[in-house]
Amino acid sequence: MDIAYDVVEEMPEFPGGMSALMDFIRKNLNYDKSLVPETVVIPRVIVQFVIDEEGNIIHPVVVRGLNPALDEEALRVVKLMPKWKPGRQSGKPEKVRYAIPVTFERAAKVS
């Protein structure tokens, strides 16, 4: 059976931790800031994926999007990520489902 856990004893970890993950996302996002809706309080796309036993990202999907162009950009950046430290259950590497927010900055308003 191809099961992915939601929680394991040792959760997967991005190389360098959460701050390195957020830096990676910020540095790799490439989008037209005018596409970010003004009506959304926090303009972010939630991407869910599975981190397999080797630390690879598999099956990335948008679970909450903003618009098709920004959703695709969030998926593109997730697919660029290096291998993670895999999650472990009872000392054995396991597939773990994970979700992250990809936050988009708005264009600066011109006065």
Secondary structure, DSSP 8 states (H G I E B T S, - for coil): ----BS--SB--B-TT-HHHHHHHHHHH----GGGS-TT-SS-EEEEEEEE-TTS-EEEEEEEE-S-HHHHHHHHHHHHH----B-EEETTEEE-EEEEEEEE--------
